[in-house]
Structure formats: C-alpha cells, structure tokens
Amino acid sequence: MFETWEATGNVTESCVKARVGRRTFYYWKPRFEEGGYASLETYASRAPKNPVRISKEVEEEVIAMRRSHPEWGKRRIADELAKGNSWVPLASPNTVRRILQDAGLWQEPETKAKKGGPKT
C-alpha cells in the first residue's frame, strides 16, 4: 500500500490496489512516516500481558469450600465467598469454575437430551 503511495502520491489508488479503506491508510500512515517499513512489521498488541488473577488465598478458599461441600456449584461458592466478605464479591461464578477446573475438582455436567427428540 505504501509502496504504491510513494510511487504515485495517490492515496485512493494505493488503497484500491491494497484493497483497504482510506481510514486504514490514515491509521497506519503516522507509524509509516515515523519509522518506515520496519515499523509496520511489528504490531503493538493492546492485549494485557499478565491478566489479573485471583489471589492465592481466595483460590485456596474456593478449593476448600468445594472439598467440604462437593454438592455446591460455582454460584453457591461465589455467593458464600461474597457472604463472608460483607456481600462484596471476591470471585465471579465463572472464575470459581476456572479455579476448580485448574484444581481438577470440576466435572462438566453431562448433556441432557434435546427437546423435541424422537417420539416413542
């Protein structure tokens, strides 16, 4: 795209040839002008490098609750954690499930038959 733009000076032609919109051209243009072609090779990801994890104490408490009450599900454990913390949530139900999966204490429920199955 920028090779065509440098050769012709025509933004529209370079965008058509590269099959991108003008908005994309102007999005990348400052980076190209600053660092040339080398700056286009690396893309700065905005994804977090170290996602926020629950503290080890909370993870241990989740595992202890599951071991002492195996019939409790992820929602009940999350609610019990919040109840012990003045009803301020410490972990979401899905975080509780992830902790239990990592600890090997979570089995996926068996799938039920779909509604409208074969009539007998």
Buried (B, 14 or more C-beta within 10 A) or exposed (E): BBEBBEEEEEBEEBBEBBEBEEEEBEEBBEBBEEEEEEEEEEEEEEEEEEEEEBEEEBBEBBBEBBEEEEEBBBEBBBBBBBEEEEEEEBBEBEBBBBBBEEBEEBEEEEEEEEEEEEEE
